[in-house]
Amino acid sequence: MPSRIDDGGRMNQPRAVSRPVTRRAVLAGAVTLLAAPRIVRADTPLTFGLTPVLLDSDIALLDLMQAYLQEAMNRPVDLVKRRTYQEITALLLTGELDAAWICGFPFVQHWDRLSLIVVPLYHGKPLYQSYIIVPKDRPVTDWHELRGDVHAFSDPDSNSGHLVTWALLADAKETPQNFFRQTFYTYGHRNVVRAVASGLAQSGSVDGYVWDVLSHRDPNLASQTKIIRRSEWLAFPPIAHLKTDPDAEKIAALTSSLQAAGESAKGRELLGMLELDGFAPEPEALFQPIADKFALVKGRET
């Protein structure tokens, strides 16, 4: 008859068999337990933060991302979304997220505390642009003509949706406050396009990748706007983790899963929905031009 464990954790023999438990038996059992292979279950969820860099209204995309990562990593994945970049960055910096797909601007603001995991590849490169857009029928061709506009930014911590235009103005010895009549934040790149298309804003700063994807997915919206300025190519919004106390197993699994996205049907479907070519490790120096823009606007303000 098998032995059982009582509430105190002690091994008891059934009363039908009364045998003394010897010291030798206890030691032998301990050796057996130590020699047995350790079974590790990958059942601790990966908490993965997402900012409005993504087309955040696409529920199917988010469902597919979660399904792919869970299958590739063989563990649960919790996607964490917030309205602002600042909220996701704060969760990442306090260790409440294992990793997050953030923007290059918060990355360079905190790159003493953050490490790159991978950077998405767009048209084969880890780069994208910022666009300044206006209504389609507005007869302007140069950003200098936007003085006095009501201008829509995406988020205070967005590179393409704020910092790039901020730095452009700083380089011209201007500030958003004195160049534009009014500015506001839409907290989403799609919302910048909507604001400009509807006339709520006369111009806007938007992620070029998001505008390009919208031109394919929602051409009725994107076609109501036009691009009057494209920035230089800059580092694409990265996936990063906190440098201190990372869960090495989770980060390694996430890294390999993202890099291998093109090797499975579900991963290729995800890349297709994102309109990306893949994910690749990149040096932090890729983000130096964004850091330089941040230094420029800080210098202008002091």
Secondary structure, DSSP 8 states (H G I E B T S, - for coil): ---EE-TTS-EE--TTS-----HHHHHHHHHHHHHS-------S-EEEEE-TTS-TT-HHHHHHHHHHHHHHHTS-EEEEE-SSHHHHHHHHHTTS-SEEE--HHHHHHTTTTEEEEEEEEBTTBSEE-EEEEEETT----SGGGGTT-EEEES-TT-IIIIIHHHHHHHHTT--HHHHSSEEEE-SSHHHHHHHHHHTS-SEEEEEHHHHHHHHHH-HHHHTTEEEEEE---EE---EEEESSS--HHHHHHHHHHHHTGGGSHHHHHHHHHHT--EEE---GGGGHHHHHHHHHHHHHH-
